[in-house]
Amino acid sequence: MMESKCLECDAKMKINDDAIVGEIISCPDCGADYEVASLGNGTVTIKVAESVKEDWGE
Ligand SMILES: [Zn+2]
């Protein structure tokens, strides 16, 4: 199990060892969605997930 930190509220987020790049992680505290950006030896880098609901305004 790896851990990362929510960028919004600093809550710890647990990430499975079998997580893959592109997997979406949701913060258990504030519900923010993050995407696994890269994986290394026991470390994980996350980035804010792109919203899939951004097709308004066209
Ligand atoms: Zn959070």
N, CA, C, O and the ligand as a Tripos MOL2 file, in Angstrom:
@<TRIPOS>MOLECULE
protein
  233   231    59     0     0
PROTEIN
NO_CHARGES

@<TRIPOS>ATOM
      1 N           0.8420   -1.2030    0.0000 N.3       1 MET1
      2 CA          0.0000    0.0000    0.0000 C.3       1 MET1
      3 C           0.8750    1.2500    0.0000 C.2       1 MET1
      4 O           1.7880    1.3920    0.8130 O.2       1 MET1
      5 N           0.5770    2.1350   -0.9190 N.am      2 MET2
      6 CA          1.3030    3.4030   -0.9810 C.3       2 MET2
      7 C           0.4040    4.5130   -0.4560 C.2       2 MET2
      8 O          -0.8100    4.3470   -0.3360 O.2       2 MET2
      9 N           1.0020    5.6130   -0.1570 N.am      3 GLU3
     10 CA          0.2090    6.7330    0.3360 C.3       3 GLU3
     11 C           0.5260    7.9950   -0.4410 C.2       3 GLU3
     12 O           1.6580    8.2160   -0.8710 O.2       3 GLU3
     13 N          -0.4830    8.8040   -0.6080 N.am      4 SER4
     14 CA         -0.2710   10.1140   -1.1850 C.3       4 SER4
     15 C          -1.1000   11.0960   -0.3750 C.2       4 SER4
     16 O          -1.8340   10.7160    0.5380 O.2       4 SER4
     17 N          -0.9690   12.3470   -0.7250 N.am      5 LYS5
     18 CA         -1.6340   13.3780    0.0570 C.3       5 LYS5
     19 C          -2.5500   14.1830   -0.8440 C.2       5 LYS5
     20 O          -2.1850   14.5620   -1.9570 O.2       5 LYS5
     21 N          -3.7360   14.4320   -0.3450 N.am      6 CYS6
     22 CA         -4.6760   15.2360   -1.1020 C.3       6 CYS6
     23 C          -4.1540   16.6600   -1.2370 C.2       6 CYS6
     24 O          -3.7200   17.2650   -0.2570 O.2       6 CYS6
     25 N          -4.1960   17.1910   -2.4540 N.am      7 LEU7
     26 CA         -3.7060   18.5490   -2.6860 C.3       7 LEU7
     27 C          -4.6870   19.5910   -2.1680 C.2       7 LEU7
     28 O          -4.3170   20.7450   -1.9490 O.2       7 LEU7
     29 N          -5.9320   19.1870   -1.9740 N.am      8 GLU8
     30 CA         -6.9580   20.1220   -1.5270 C.3       8 GLU8
     31 C          -6.9720   20.2420   -0.0090 C.2       8 GLU8
     32 O          -6.9660   21.3450    0.5370 O.2       8 GLU8
     33 N          -6.9910   19.1060    0.6620 N.am      9 CYS9
     34 CA         -7.2270   19.1400    2.1130 C.3       9 CYS9
     35 C          -6.1420   18.4360    2.9200 C.2       9 CYS9
     36 O          -6.2590   18.3260    4.1410 O.2       9 CYS9
     37 N          -5.0820   17.9560    2.2550 N.am     10 ASP10
     38 CA         -3.9580   17.3320    2.9550 C.3      10 ASP10
     39 C          -4.2730   15.9820    3.5830 C.2      10 ASP10
     40 O          -3.4600   15.4490    4.3370 O.2      10 ASP10
     41 N          -5.4310   15.4270    3.2870 N.am     11 ALA11
     42 CA         -5.7490   14.1090    3.8300 C.3      11 ALA11
     43 C          -4.8600   13.0570    3.1810 C.2      11 ALA11
     44 O          -4.4540   13.1930    2.0280 O.2      11 ALA11
     45 N          -4.5680   12.0160    3.9330 N.am     12 LYS12
     46 CA         -3.7980   10.9120    3.3730 C.3      12 LYS12
     47 C          -4.7030   10.0440    2.5250 C.2      12 LYS12
     48 O          -5.8280    9.7240    2.9090 O.2      12 LYS12
     49 N          -4.1930    9.6740    1.3750 N.am     13 MET13
     50 CA         -4.9490    8.7800    0.5130 C.3      13 MET13
     51 C          -4.1570    7.5040    0.3140 C.2      13 MET13
     52 O          -2.9710    7.5380   -0.0140 O.2      13 MET13
     53 N          -4.8150    6.3920    0.5140 N.am     14 LYS14
     54 CA         -4.1530    5.1050    0.3160 C.3      14 LYS14
     55 C          -4.2880    4.6750   -1.1300 C.2      14 LYS14
     56 O          -5.3590    4.7730   -1.7280 O.2      14 LYS14
     57 N          -3.2030    4.2060   -1.6710 N.am     15 ILE15
     58 CA         -3.1940    3.7750   -3.0600 C.3      15 ILE15
     59 C          -2.6960    2.3380   -3.1260 C.2      15 ILE15
     60 O          -1.6430    2.0120   -2.5790 O.2      15 ILE15
     61 N          -3.4380    1.5070   -3.7810 N.am     16 ASN16
     62 CA         -3.0870    0.0930   -3.8690 C.3      16 ASN16
     63 C          -1.7540   -0.1050   -4.5800 C.2      16 ASN16
     64 O          -1.3830    0.6600   -5.4700 O.2      16 ASN16
     65 N          -1.0530   -1.1400   -4.1690 N.am     17 ASP17
     66 CA          0.2270   -1.4520   -4.7990 C.3      17 ASP17
     67 C           0.0690   -1.8150   -6.2660 C.2      17 ASP17
     68 O           1.0040   -1.6840   -7.0570 O.2      17 ASP17
     69 N          -1.1110   -2.2660   -6.6150 N.am     18 ASP18
     70 CA         -1.3110   -2.6570   -8.0080 C.3      18 ASP18
     71 C          -1.9670   -1.5440   -8.8280 C.2      18 ASP18
     72 O          -2.5140   -1.7850   -9.9030 O.2      18 ASP18
     73 N          -1.8990   -0.3220   -8.2970 N.am     19 ALA19
     74 CA         -2.4500    0.8060   -9.0500 C.3      19 ALA19
     75 C          -1.6630    0.9860  -10.3420 C.2      19 ALA19
     76 O          -0.4900    0.6240  -10.4310 O.2      19 ALA19
     77 N          -2.3260    1.5470  -11.3280 N.am     20 ILE20
     78 CA         -1.6730    1.7710  -12.6180 C.3      20 ILE20
     79 C          -1.7290    3.2560  -12.9450 C.2      20 ILE20
     80 O          -2.5810    3.9810  -12.4320 O.2      20 ILE20
     81 N          -0.8160    3.7030  -13.8040 N.am     21 VAL21
     82 CA         -0.8310    5.0890  -14.2620 C.3      21 VAL21
     83 C          -2.1480    5.3560  -14.9760 C.2      21 VAL21
     84 O          -2.5670    4.5970  -15.8480 O.2      21 VAL21
     85 N          -2.7850    6.4460  -14.5870 N.am     22 GLY22
     86 CA         -4.0680    6.7830  -15.1920 C.3      22 GLY22
     87 C          -5.2380    6.4090  -14.3100 C.2      22 GLY22
     88 O          -6.3730    6.8020  -14.5770 O.2      22 GLY22
     89 N          -4.9680    5.6470  -13.2540 N.am     23 GLU23
     90 CA         -6.0230    5.2550  -12.3350 C.3      23 GLU23
     91 C          -6.5160    6.4840  -11.5660 C.2      23 GLU23
     92 O          -5.7310    7.3590  -11.2000 O.2      23 GLU23
     93 N          -7.8160    6.5320  -11.3330 N.am     24 ILE24
     94 CA         -8.3960    7.6650  -10.6200 C.3      24 ILE24
     95 C          -8.4980    7.3370   -9.1360 C.2      24 ILE24
     96 O          -9.0180    6.2950   -8.7410 O.2      24 ILE24
     97 N          -7.9810    8.2640   -8.3260 N.am     25 ILE25
     98 CA         -8.0330    8.1260   -6.8740 C.3      25 ILE25
     99 C          -8.9190    9.2430   -6.3340 C.2      25 ILE25
    100 O          -8.7700   10.4050   -6.7130 O.2      25 ILE25
    101 N          -9.8290    8.8840   -5.4580 N.am     26 SER26
    102 CA        -10.6810    9.9080   -4.8620 C.3      26 SER26
    103 C         -10.2950   10.1290   -3.4120 C.2      26 SER26
    104 O         -10.0940    9.1770   -2.6590 O.2      26 SER26
    105 N         -10.1950   11.3850   -3.0310 N.am     27 CYS27
    106 CA         -9.8980   11.7130   -1.6500 C.3      27 CYS27
    107 C         -11.0830   11.2870   -0.7700 C.2      27 CYS27
    108 O         -12.2300   11.6240   -1.0630 O.2      27 CYS27
    109 N         -10.7980   10.5460    0.3070 N.am     28 PRO28
    110 CA        -11.8820   10.1020    1.1810 C.3      28 PRO28
    111 C         -12.4920   11.2480    1.9870 C.2      28 PRO28
    112 O         -13.6170   11.1380    2.4750 O.2      28 PRO28
    113 N         -11.7650   12.3250    2.1210 N.am     29 ASP29
    114 CA        -12.2490   13.4420    2.9360 C.3      29 ASP29
    115 C         -13.0690   14.4490    2.1330 C.2      29 ASP29
    116 O         -14.1870   14.7890    2.5190 O.2      29 ASP29
    117 N         -12.5200   14.9240    1.0240 N.am     30 CYS30
    118 CA        -13.1980   15.9940    0.2850 C.3      30 CYS30
    119 C         -13.7360   15.5310   -1.0630 C.2      30 CYS30
    120 O         -14.4660   16.2670   -1.7260 O.2      30 CYS30
    121 N         -13.3770   14.3070   -1.4740 N.am     31 GLY31
    122 CA        -13.9310   13.7640   -2.7060 C.3      31 GLY31
    123 C         -13.2520   14.2470   -3.9700 C.2      31 GLY31
    124 O         -13.7190   13.9610   -5.0720 O.2      31 GLY31
    125 N         -12.1480   14.9800   -3.8260 N.am     32 ALA32
    126 CA        -11.4260   15.4350   -5.0140 C.3      32 ALA32
    127 C         -10.8800   14.2300   -5.7770 C.2      32 ALA32
    128 O         -10.4730   13.2350   -5.1780 O.2      32 ALA32
    129 N         -10.8780   14.3310   -7.0820 N.am     33 ASP33
    130 CA        -10.4060   13.2320   -7.9090 C.3      33 ASP33
    131 C          -8.9900   13.5030   -8.4030 C.2      33 ASP33
    132 O          -8.6800   14.5880   -8.8940 O.2      33 ASP33
    133 N          -8.1520   12.5020   -8.2640 N.am     34 TYR34
    134 CA         -6.7780   12.5970   -8.7450 C.3      34 TYR34
    135 C          -6.4770   11.4280   -9.6430 C.2      34 TYR34
    136 O          -7.0960   10.3670   -9.5660 O.2      34 TYR34
    137 N          -5.5050   11.6590  -10.4980 N.am     35 GLU35
    138 CA         -5.0900   10.6160  -11.4210 C.3      35 GLU35
    139 C          -3.6540   10.2540  -11.0960 C.2      35 GLU35
    140 O          -2.8360   11.1270  -10.8040 O.2      35 GLU35
    141 N          -3.3490    8.9760  -11.1470 N.am     36 VAL36
    142 CA         -1.9760    8.5350  -10.9320 C.3      36 VAL36
    143 C          -1.1460    8.9640  -12.1340 C.2      36 VAL36
    144 O          -1.3920    8.5380  -13.2630 O.2      36 VAL36
    145 N          -0.1560    9.8180  -11.8690 N.am     37 ALA37
    146 CA          0.6480   10.3620  -12.9670 C.3      37 ALA37
    147 C           1.8710    9.5010  -13.2310 C.2      37 ALA37
    148 O           2.2530    9.2930  -14.3820 O.2      37 ALA37
    149 N           2.4850    9.0000  -12.1640 N.am     38 SER38
    150 CA          3.6250    8.1230  -12.3470 C.3      38 SER38
    151 C           3.8230    7.2700  -11.1130 C.2      38 SER38
    152 O           3.4020    7.6320  -10.0150 O.2      38 SER38
    153 N           4.4650    6.1390  -11.3050 N.am     39 LEU39
    154 CA          4.7170    5.2030  -10.2200 C.3      39 LEU39
    155 C           6.1920    4.8550  -10.2050 C.2      39 LEU39
    156 O           6.8070    4.6010  -11.2410 O.2      39 LEU39
    157 N           6.7460    4.8490   -8.9900 N.am     40 GLY40
    158 CA          8.1380    4.4430   -8.8620 C.3      40 GLY40
    159 C           8.2460    3.3700   -7.8160 C.2      40 GLY40
    160 O           7.2610    2.6900   -7.5270 O.2      40 GLY40
    161 N           9.4050    3.2000   -7.2420 N.am     41 ASN41
    162 CA          9.5800    2.1910   -6.2080 C.3      41 ASN41
    163 C           8.9250    2.6280   -4.9120 C.2      41 ASN41
    164 O           9.5520    3.2730   -4.0710 O.2      41 ASN41
    165 N           7.6730    2.2740   -4.7590 N.am     42 GLY42
    166 CA          6.9610    2.5950   -3.5300 C.3      42 GLY42
    167 C           6.4950    4.0280   -3.4450 C.2      42 GLY42
    168 O           5.9660    4.4500   -2.4170 O.2      42 GLY42
    169 N           6.6820    4.7810   -4.5090 N.am     43 THR43
    170 CA          6.2080    6.1540   -4.4890 C.3      43 THR43
    171 C           5.2210    6.3720   -5.6390 C.2      43 THR43
    172 O           5.3040    5.7340   -6.6880 O.2      43 THR43
    173 N           4.3220    7.2590   -5.4110 N.am     44 VAL44
    174 CA          3.3240    7.5370   -6.4370 C.3      44 VAL44
    175 C           3.1910    9.0450   -6.5820 C.2      44 VAL44
    176 O           3.2000    9.7750   -5.5900 O.2      44 VAL44
    177 N           3.0710    9.5020   -7.8000 N.am     45 THR45
    178 CA          2.8340   10.9140   -8.0620 C.3      45 THR45
    179 C           1.4250   11.0650   -8.6090 C.2      45 THR45
    180 O           1.0140   10.3380   -9.5140 O.2      45 THR45
    181 N           0.6960   12.0110   -8.0530 N.am     46 ILE46
    182 CA         -0.6700   12.2250   -8.5210 C.3      46 ILE46
    183 C          -0.8220   13.6020   -9.1280 C.2      46 ILE46
    184 O          -0.0570   14.5210   -8.8380 O.2      46 ILE46
    185 N          -1.8190   13.7220   -9.9680 N.am     47 LYS47
    186 CA         -2.1750   15.0300  -10.5120 C.3      47 LYS47
    187 C          -3.6890   15.1380  -10.4740 C.2      47 LYS47
    188 O          -4.3920   14.1290  -10.4040 O.2      47 LYS47
    189 N          -4.1770   16.3440  -10.5190 N.am     48 VAL48
    190 CA         -5.6180   16.5460  -10.4970 C.3      48 VAL48
    191 C          -6.2130   15.9230  -11.7540 C.2      48 VAL48
    192 O          -5.7450   16.1580  -12.8680 O.2      48 VAL48
    193 N          -7.2350   15.1380  -11.5520 N.am     49 ALA49
    194 CA         -7.8620   14.4530  -12.6810 C.3      49 ALA49
    195 C          -8.6090   15.4430  -13.5440 C.2      49 ALA49
    196 O          -9.2510   16.3710  -13.0530 O.2      49 ALA49
    197 N          -8.5100   15.2230  -14.8350 N.am     50 GLU50
    198 CA         -9.2890   16.0390  -15.7580 C.3      50 GLU50
    199 C         -10.7510   15.6500  -15.6020 C.2      50 GLU50
    200 O         -11.0910   14.4670  -15.5600 O.2      50 GLU50
    201 N         -11.5900   16.6360  -15.5180 N.am     51 SER51
    202 CA        -13.0080   16.3480  -15.4240 C.3      51 SER51
    203 C         -13.5300   15.8050  -16.7410 C.2      51 SER51
    204 O         -13.1630   16.2750  -17.8190 O.2      51 SER51
    205 N         -14.3900   14.8110  -16.6310 N.am     52 VAL52
    206 CA        -14.9680   14.2600  -17.8540 C.3      52 VAL52
    207 C         -16.2660   14.9640  -18.2110 C.2      52 VAL52
    208 O         -16.9360   14.6240  -19.1860 O.2      52 VAL52
    209 N         -16.6000   15.9540  -17.3960 N.am     53 LYS53
    210 CA        -17.8820   16.6260  -17.6080 C.3      53 LYS53
    211 C         -17.6910   18.0540  -18.1320 C.2      53 LYS53
    212 O         -18.4880   18.9400  -17.8240 O.2      53 LYS53
    213 N         -16.6530   18.2720  -18.9080 N.am     54 GLU54
    214 CA        -16.3540   19.6200  -19.3630 C.3      54 GLU54
    215 C         -16.7720   19.8540  -20.7940 C.2      54 GLU54
    216 O         -16.0740   20.5540  -21.5270 O.2      54 GLU54
    217 N         -17.8770   19.2970  -21.2110 N.am     55 ASP55
    218 CA        -18.2920   19.4960  -22.5980 C.3      55 ASP55
    219 C         -19.3510   20.5870  -22.7460 C.2      55 ASP55
    220 O         -20.0350   20.6860  -23.7640 O.2      55 ASP55
    221 N         -19.4630   21.4020  -21.6950 N.am     56 TRP56
    222 CA        -20.3970   22.5140  -21.7900 C.3      56 TRP56
    223 C         -19.7040   23.7330  -22.4000 C.2      56 TRP56
    224 O         -18.4770   23.8220  -22.3810 O.2      56 TRP56
    225 N         -20.4560   24.6370  -22.9190 N.am     57 GLY57
    226 CA        -19.8900   25.8980  -23.3950 C.3      57 GLY57
    227 C         -19.5130   25.8690  -24.8620 C.2      57 GLY57
    228 O         -18.9310   26.8310  -25.3630 O.2      57 GLY57
    229 N         -19.8240   24.8080  -25.5520 N.am     58 GLU58
    230 CA        -19.4820   24.8010  -26.9770 C.3      58 GLU58
    231 C         -20.6270   25.3200  -27.8240 C.2      58 GLU58
    232 O         -20.5100   25.3830  -29.0480 O.2      58 GLU58
    233 ZN         -9.1120   15.9520    0.0980 Zn       59 ZN59
@<TRIPOS>BOND
     1     1     2 1
     2     2     3 1
     3     3     4 2
     4     3     5 am
     5     5     6 1
     6     6     7 1
     7     7     8 2
     8     7     9 am
     9     9    10 1
    10    10    11 1
    11    11    12 2
    12    11    13 am
    13    13    14 1
    14    14    15 1
    15    15    16 2
    16    15    17 am
    17    17    18 1
    18    18    19 1
    19    19    20 2
    20    19    21 am
    21    21    22 1
    22    22    23 1
    23    23    24 2
    24    23    25 am
    25    25    26 1
    26    26    27 1
    27    27    28 2
    28    27    29 am
    29    29    30 1
    30    30    31 1
    31    31    32 2
    32    31    33 am
    33    33    34 1
    34    34    35 1
    35    35    36 2
    36    35    37 am
    37    37    38 1
    38    38    39 1
    39    39    40 2
    40    39    41 am
    41    41    42 1
    42    42    43 1
    43    43    44 2
    44    43    45 am
    45    45    46 1
    46    46    47 1
    47    47    48 2
    48    47    49 am
    49    49    50 1
    50    50    51 1
    51    51    52 2
    52    51    53 am
    53    53    54 1
    54    54    55 1
    55    55    56 2
    56    55    57 am
    57    57    58 1
    58    58    59 1
    59    59    60 2
    60    59    61 am
    61    61    62 1
    62    62    63 1
    63    63    64 2
    64    63    65 am
    65    65    66 1
    66    66    67 1
    67    67    68 2
    68    67    69 am
    69    69    70 1
    70    70    71 1
    71    71    72 2
    72    71    73 am
    73    73    74 1
    74    74    75 1
    75    75    76 2
    76    75    77 am
    77    77    78 1
    78    78    79 1
    79    79    80 2
    80    79    81 am
    81    81    82 1
    82    82    83 1
    83    83    84 2
    84    83    85 am
    85    85    86 1
    86    86    87 1
    87    87    88 2
    88    87    89 am
    89    89    90 1
    90    90    91 1
    91    91    92 2
    92    91    93 am
    93    93    94 1
    94    94    95 1
    95    95    96 2
    96    95    97 am
    97    97    98 1
    98    98    99 1
    99    99   100 2
   100    99   101 am
   101   101   102 1
   102   102   103 1
   103   103   104 2
   104   103   105 am
   105   105   106 1
   106   106   107 1
   107   107   108 2
   108   107   109 am
   109   109   110 1
   110   110   111 1
   111   111   112 2
   112   111   113 am
   113   113   114 1
   114   114   115 1
   115   115   116 2
   116   115   117 am
   117   117   118 1
   118   118   119 1
   119   119   120 2
   120   119   121 am
   121   121   122 1
   122   122   123 1
   123   123   124 2
   124   123   125 am
   125   125   126 1
   126   126   127 1
   127   127   128 2
   128   127   129 am
   129   129   130 1
   130   130   131 1
   131   131   132 2
   132   131   133 am
   133   133   134 1
   134   134   135 1
   135   135   136 2
   136   135   137 am
   137   137   138 1
   138   138   139 1
   139   139   140 2
   140   139   141 am
   141   141   142 1
   142   142   143 1
   143   143   144 2
   144   143   145 am
   145   145   146 1
   146   146   147 1
   147   147   148 2
   148   147   149 am
   149   149   150 1
   150   150   151 1
   151   151   152 2
   152   151   153 am
   153   153   154 1
   154   154   155 1
   155   155   156 2
   156   155   157 am
   157   157   158 1
   158   158   159 1
   159   159   160 2
   160   159   161 am
   161   161   162 1
   162   162   163 1
   163   163   164 2
   164   163   165 am
   165   165   166 1
   166   166   167 1
   167   167   168 2
   168   167   169 am
   169   169   170 1
   170   170   171 1
   171   171   172 2
   172   171   173 am
   173   173   174 1
   174   174   175 1
   175   175   176 2
   176   175   177 am
   177   177   178 1
   178   178   179 1
   179   179   180 2
   180   179   181 am
   181   181   182 1
   182   182   183 1
   183   183   184 2
   184   183   185 am
   185   185   186 1
   186   186   187 1
   187   187   188 2
   188   187   189 am
   189   189   190 1
   190   190   191 1
   191   191   192 2
   192   191   193 am
   193   193   194 1
   194   194   195 1
   195   195   196 2
   196   195   197 am
   197   197   198 1
   198   198   199 1
   199   199   200 2
   200   199   201 am
   201   201   202 1
   202   202   203 1
   203   203   204 2
   204   203   205 am
   205   205   206 1
   206   206   207 1
   207   207   208 2
   208   207   209 am
   209   209   210 1
   210   210   211 1
   211   211   212 2
   212   211   213 am
   213   213   214 1
   214   214   215 1
   215   215   216 2
   216   215   217 am
   217   217   218 1
   218   218   219 1
   219   219   220 2
   220   219   221 am
   221   221   222 1
   222   222   223 1
   223   223   224 2
   224   223   225 am
   225   225   226 1
   226   226   227 1
   227   227   228 2
   228   227   229 am
   229   229   230 1
   230   230   231 1
   231   231   232 2
@<TRIPOS>SUBSTRUCTURE
     1 MET1         2 RESIDUE 1 A MET
     2 MET2         6 RESIDUE 1 A MET
     3 GLU3        10 RESIDUE 1 A GLU
     4 SER4        14 RESIDUE 1 A SER
     5 LYS5        18 RESIDUE 1 A LYS
     6 CYS6        22 RESIDUE 1 A CYS
     7 LEU7        26 RESIDUE 1 A LEU
     8 GLU8        30 RESIDUE 1 A GLU
     9 CYS9        34 RESIDUE 1 A CYS
    10 ASP10       38 RESIDUE 1 A ASP
    11 ALA11       42 RESIDUE 1 A ALA
    12 LYS12       46 RESIDUE 1 A LYS
    13 MET13       50 RESIDUE 1 A MET
    14 LYS14       54 RESIDUE 1 A LYS
    15 ILE15       58 RESIDUE 1 A ILE
    16 ASN16       62 RESIDUE 1 A ASN
    17 ASP17       66 RESIDUE 1 A ASP
    18 ASP18       70 RESIDUE 1 A ASP
    19 ALA19       74 RESIDUE 1 A ALA
    20 ILE20       78 RESIDUE 1 A ILE
    21 VAL21       82 RESIDUE 1 A VAL
    22 GLY22       86 RESIDUE 1 A GLY
    23 GLU23       90 RESIDUE 1 A GLU
    24 ILE24       94 RESIDUE 1 A ILE
    25 ILE25       98 RESIDUE 1 A ILE
    26 SER26      102 RESIDUE 1 A SER
    27 CYS27      106 RESIDUE 1 A CYS
    28 PRO28      110 RESIDUE 1 A PRO
    29 ASP29      114 RESIDUE 1 A ASP
    30 CYS30      118 RESIDUE 1 A CYS
    31 GLY31      122 RESIDUE 1 A GLY
    32 ALA32      126 RESIDUE 1 A ALA
    33 ASP33      130 RESIDUE 1 A ASP
    34 TYR34      134 RESIDUE 1 A TYR
    35 GLU35      138 RESIDUE 1 A GLU
    36 VAL36      142 RESIDUE 1 A VAL
    37 ALA37      146 RESIDUE 1 A ALA
    38 SER38      150 RESIDUE 1 A SER
    39 LEU39      154 RESIDUE 1 A LEU
    40 GLY40      158 RESIDUE 1 A GLY
    41 ASN41      162 RESIDUE 1 A ASN
    42 GLY42      166 RESIDUE 1 A GLY
    43 THR43      170 RESIDUE 1 A THR
    44 VAL44      174 RESIDUE 1 A VAL
    45 THR45      178 RESIDUE 1 A THR
    46 ILE46      182 RESIDUE 1 A ILE
    47 LYS47      186 RESIDUE 1 A LYS
    48 VAL48      190 RESIDUE 1 A VAL
    49 ALA49      194 RESIDUE 1 A ALA
    50 GLU50      198 RESIDUE 1 A GLU
    51 SER51      202 RESIDUE 1 A SER
    52 VAL52      206 RESIDUE 1 A VAL
    53 LYS53      210 RESIDUE 1 A LYS
    54 GLU54      214 RESIDUE 1 A GLU
    55 ASP55      218 RESIDUE 1 A ASP
    56 TRP56      222 RESIDUE 1 A TRP
    57 GLY57      226 RESIDUE 1 A GLY
    58 GLU58      230 RESIDUE 1 A GLU
    59 ZN59       233 GROUP 0 **** ****
